Amino acid sequence: MSSDLSPLDAAQIAAFKEQGYLAIDSIATPDEVERMRDAYDRLFDAQIGREKGDHFDLAGVDEEDRPAKLQQMLGPSLYAPEFNSFECRETALAAARQILGKSAEPQGEHAIMKPAGFGAATPWHQDESYWDPKLEYHSLSVWVPLQEATLENGCMQFIPGSHQLGVLPHRPINNDRRIHGLEVETQVETARAVACPIPAGGATFHFSRTLHYAGENLTDKPRRAYIMVFGLPRKPFPGERSFSWLKDRETAREKRAASAKSVVLKTGLIP
Ligand code: NI
């Protein structure tokens, strides 16, 4: 992918660097959103990738006979190659290069679907808390809703300036090691949270350390989000660090991935 696109203006870039988040009204055309939604629903309806651990419940214990409250899919383009041809991928990469520099590269993509009526909240977290602590990250995520994102269906919310913090202590949701999702342990100043409702095909951007949250889906339609991660080439983290919350996990996802010897498990980022 190469591009001379400049999707962001100087004021947006400056605001993002200062606040750690940004919302824009359009990164994909309505026609593209429709095509993305078709591919997206096909993947989630069939729970593609489940046996490899690439489809799972982010907020529950992920048992086979219970409806997942917060469905996540890693690497949708591996299962639906048309994701590779969507123009918003190139636009998002160009925006990431405006922010991080020309050597920024795609570092993964995933999808989070909150089912109609009972989709769970995504608790406050920093994405970097999920990642290998031995590496150093200069990364950001671009979050694209495939329908309007509202407070009622779980739009993104951010704590301004939180990207300046280090990686805060996290724990598995409910302190249950069987649950994949992480939540920050320290108190979050939720009174400072900024909710970012945006149209279908809009986007929010956040750095890997920006504290973020998305509420439950209280509507009668699924809340679909497609998320792309971009970053500078990763280097060893200078010094020692370990994330205690990543040790001794016992998730059904990891078990399925291990028995399928999933490549994504080893190489993919799992925000
Ligand atoms: Ni996240």
Residues whose N, C-alpha, C, O or C-beta is under 5 A from the ligand:
A	BS01	NI	D127 P271
